């Protein structure tokens, strides 16, 4: 798994949009909506390894997927405003990570889609998904 901190660090300069940027453990520990909104959470979602490419050593490509969950308040807003706020956040995250190379990755990050995680009238949570790859080696 790649370290999440470089991704969090890459997003922290965007504090003018997100008042809180954190990781998977903090997101998983939420029992209610975060008190400080808007908030972003970097969460690993999947790794898929290729077959070993060598006979005497281990050399595998690992496709890595992660998402940044955007949590926004949906209270006292009309639907058009929420939609535009969400677009602003998604565009900022995509702008920061698309084409950026994680220090542990083989190449740049690619956009991998988005998904609605929660919309309950109080908050809206949207996942902005990315993929990259790394190499697993053992001699």
N, C-alpha and C positions, 0 to 999 in steps of 0.2 A: 504494500500500500504506500502511496506517496504521502508525504507529510502535508497536513492541512495548513500549517502556519504560514508558509509562503503565499498561499492563496488568500488567507485572511489579511496578511500584510499588503498584498497587492490591492485589496479592496479598501483598506483603512483610509487612504487619502480621499476617498469619496464620502467622508463623514458629513459633508454638507447635505447629503441625501439620507444616509443611514446613520441613525444615532447610535446604533449598536451593531457590531460585526463580531460574530463568534463562531464556534465550531459545533461538531456533532453532539458531544456530550452535553453541552449547554442546551441544545435544542431538544435532545431526548429527555432532559430533566424537567422540561416545562410541563406543568400540570394545568396551567391556564395561560392565556395570552400574555406575552411579555409586557412588562409595565412600561418599558421604554420603546416607543415605536417612532418611525419605522425601524425594523431590525432585519439583519441578514444573517443567515447561518450557512456555513460551508459544511457539506455532508458528503462523505464518500458513499457511492451507491452500488458499484459493481466493479469487479476485476475479472478478466477472462484471459487465461494463459494459452499461448499456442503450444504446439508440440515442440519438444526439444530438437534443436537444429544440429546438435553435435553428437558424436559417439563417445568421446572420452571426457567430456565436460558437460555441464548444464548451461544452456544458452537459450532462453525463451523470451519471446516478446509478450508483454503483458499489456492488454488494453485496459485502461483505467477510465472509469466514469465517476463523475462527482456532480453535485448540484449546489447551487446557492439558493436557499429558500428565502424569499422576500415575504415579510409579514408586515402588513399595513392595517391601520385602523380603518374600518368601514362605517364607523358611527357618524351620524349627522352629516352625511355626504350624499350627493346625488350620484347615480350610477355613472354618469359621464365623467365626473371628477375622479372617482375611484379608478376607472379604466385608464385615464390619462396619468394618474399618479403611478399606477403599476407599469405603464409603458415607459415612463421616465426612469424608473428603477431598473427595469429589464435592459433598457438601452445602455444605461451606465455600467451595469455589470458586464454585459456583452462587450462593450467598448473596452473595458479594462482587461478582460480575459481572452477574448478572441485573438488568436495569433501570438499570445504571450507564451513563453516557454518556462514551464515549472523547472526549478533547478534539478529535480530528479528525473525529469522526463526526457525522452528521445527527441521530441519535436514539440511543436506548438499546440495550444489548446484549440479545439474546434467546438463550435456550437452543436449541441445534440438535441435541441428541442426544449419544450417547456410543458409544464403540467400544473393544473389546479390541484392543490392539496386540501384546501379548506376554504369555505366561504360560509360563515354562519351568521352574518348580520353584524357581528362585532368586529371580526378581523377577516382579512383575506390572506391566504398563503399561497404563493406561486413558486414553483421550482424552475429555475433556469439551469438547464443541464448542459454539461460539457464532457468532452472525451479527450484523452491524450494517451500516450503509451510510454512504457519504460521497459528496461531489459533486466531479467533475472539471470544472474550468472553465478556459477559455483565451479571452481576448479578442483 
